[in-house]
């Protein structure tokens, strides 16, 4: 994968779209079991890290960072989807859904952005 691809708009659209589709699936599962308003709040709270990555990706110089943020957030979102919905454990595990977006926004996303920035920087030489 070249560093030009990491900085392309298509590289940002894929993880953001796929992440939002996973969250939408979770939203519709929760909406059938609970109130629609509560599920919508959870959806928008969980989608916030993807929205921040998409807003950062508007600037071409920062697009590689945004791709890294969105990709790292997607990985943790898929893992949480597996833990909470496919192989549910204790009922207290669902509390992780409340804290995961903040974790993605302030720790995982920036770490993914840093890794992507380092990849692009060292590939360019």
SULVENQUI-V390436 format. One record per residue. N is the residue number from 0. D_LAST is the distance of its C-alpha to the last C-alpha in Angstrom with 2 decimals. Layout:
n->N d_last->D_LAST
n->N d_last->D_LAST
This chain:
n->0 d_last->15.30
n->1 d_last->12.50
n->2 d_last->10.72
n->3 d_last->12.97
n->4 d_last->15.94
n->5 d_last->15.33
n->6 d_last->15.43
n->7 d_last->18.49
n->8 d_last->22.03
n->9 d_last->23.31
n->10 d_last->21.08
n->11 d_last->22.78
n->12 d_last->26.24
n->13 d_last->26.56
n->14 d_last->26.36
n->15 d_last->28.30
n->16 d_last->30.99
n->17 d_last->31.37
n->18 d_last->31.59
n->19 d_last->34.20
n->20 d_last->36.14
n->21 d_last->36.33
n->22 d_last->37.52
n->23 d_last->40.00
n->24 d_last->41.42
n->25 d_last->41.93
n->26 d_last->43.47
n->27 d_last->46.02
n->28 d_last->46.95
n->29 d_last->47.56
n->30 d_last->49.34
n->31 d_last->51.89
n->32 d_last->52.57
n->33 d_last->52.46
n->34 d_last->52.70
n->35 d_last->50.49
n->36 d_last->49.80
n->37 d_last->48.58
n->38 d_last->46.35
n->39 d_last->44.92
n->40 d_last->44.08
n->41 d_last->42.32
n->42 d_last->40.41
n->43 d_last->39.18
n->44 d_last->38.35
n->45 d_last->36.30
n->46 d_last->34.61
n->47 d_last->33.53
n->48 d_last->30.07
n->49 d_last->29.37
n->50 d_last->30.68
n->51 d_last->28.48
n->52 d_last->25.36
n->53 d_last->26.66
n->54 d_last->27.35
n->55 d_last->23.87
n->56 d_last->22.52
n->57 d_last->24.46
n->58 d_last->21.81
n->59 d_last->18.89
n->60 d_last->16.40
n->61 d_last->17.70
n->62 d_last->18.23
n->63 d_last->15.62
n->64 d_last->17.37
n->65 d_last->20.65
n->66 d_last->19.90
n->67 d_last->19.15
n->68 d_last->22.34
n->69 d_last->24.42
n->70 d_last->23.38
n->71 d_last->24.13
n->72 d_last->27.33
n->73 d_last->28.29
n->74 d_last->28.02
n->75 d_last->30.29
n->76 d_last->32.57
n->77 d_last->33.07
n->78 d_last->33.77
n->79 d_last->36.24
n->80 d_last->37.85
n->81 d_last->38.45
n->82 d_last->39.79
n->83 d_last->41.99
n->84 d_last->43.27
n->85 d_last->43.01
n->86 d_last->43.85
n->87 d_last->45.44
n->88 d_last->46.45
n->89 d_last->48.40
n->90 d_last->49.24
n->91 d_last->47.39
n->92 d_last->44.10
n->93 d_last->44.31
n->94 d_last->43.83
n->95 d_last->40.18
n->96 d_last->40.00
n->97 d_last->40.87
n->98 d_last->38.21
n->99 d_last->35.36
n->100 d_last->34.25
n->101 d_last->34.02
n->102 d_last->32.11
n->103 d_last->29.69
n->104 d_last->29.46
n->105 d_last->28.95
n->106 d_last->27.33
n->107 d_last->26.04
n->108 d_last->24.55
n->109 d_last->22.55
n->110 d_last->21.36
n->111 d_last->20.22
n->112 d_last->18.53
n->113 d_last->16.67
n->114 d_last->15.58
n->115 d_last->14.45
n->116 d_last->12.57
n->117 d_last->10.77
n->118 d_last->10.09
n->119 d_last->8.75
n->120 d_last->6.63
n->121 d_last->5.09
n->122 d_last->5.30
n->123 d_last->3.78
n->124 d_last->0.00
